[in-house]
């Protein structure tokens, strides 16, 4: 990493408490130099042509001028500025990338998320410098598997699949990268009720279409034919699921590696291939969800041990955006409130959870949680 590399940054966030928090989190990153911070998007639009920042952290949900519209205006006046959306709702991500956003971060924004952005910019700049390019970054394909399935070419354009099975084959290969996928297994996965001859024909055609699309869209991956199947070479392309698969085993004994845990937790933005009804993904999806929760609990426990209550709260709140009825997360958040001396937050959060639990499941709150709250309140 280039230790001395610094990027000029502008933050646009209409909620002033969040803006102040963003200034602290971004300002602590050694590669960021904040040159402007605005709660009014119109003020930001007036100042940006003169500032010409390297990065704009931009809230999606703002009155008067939405973040998406402001991004379009920024693209017109600041062609080299990278836009990073900040949002509490992952559903905005798809629309955000239609205006060629560099990336997006789910709130609450964490130091690890900012570090991920600057690391990506530094790596892109390094590749450009080594190739003699003038540009400060090299566009690359974007692939997201957590919280949906999204593939974009280096221009930021959403990939349109020639057939539904072409998309499903690529999704499957992304879940099992850099390893052989047996052709018989692939046929059974994609066409379980089809006779062998037709399934073989369909597989060959689907692989051909996928290879053609990957090449035409400059995705940067290869599909290699092996003796008994196919092999997806990810080459220099990375994506959220691949990073999770590569990194998590190394963290098993890294009990003090908080930064790496934060980075991995930031990768997980929802269920694997969310909203895709692939039967073959169920077991893998459950494994990824379990892995994320383990990483999250490890991270929060370490933050609690360091009395970093604000970060622990934010991390658990981010987890509950994905799993709003996850009992262990709610209970751990109650423990954080209690340990940080916020009994009123314990009462308020438990009441909200109890109401939500009854509404969604038609049940009273779990007995373990009720006993914990009763014991805590009786000791106050």
Secondary structure by P-SEA (a helix, b strand, c coil): ccccbbbbbbbbbccaaaaaaaaaaaaaccccccccccccaaaaaaccccccccccccccccccccaaaaaaaaaaccccbbbbbbccccccccccccccccccccccccaaaaaaaaaaaaaaaaaaaaacccccbbbbbbbbcccbbbbbccccbbbbbccaaaaaaaaaaaacccbbbbaaaaaaaccccccaaaaaaaaaaaaaaaaaaaaaacccbbbbbccccccccccccccaaaaaaaccccccccccaaaaaaaaaaacccccccccccccaaaaaaaaaaaaaaaaaaaaaaaaaacaaaaaaaaaaaaaaaccccaaaaaaaaaaaaaaccaaaaaaaaaaaaaaaaaaccccccaaaaaaaaaaaaac
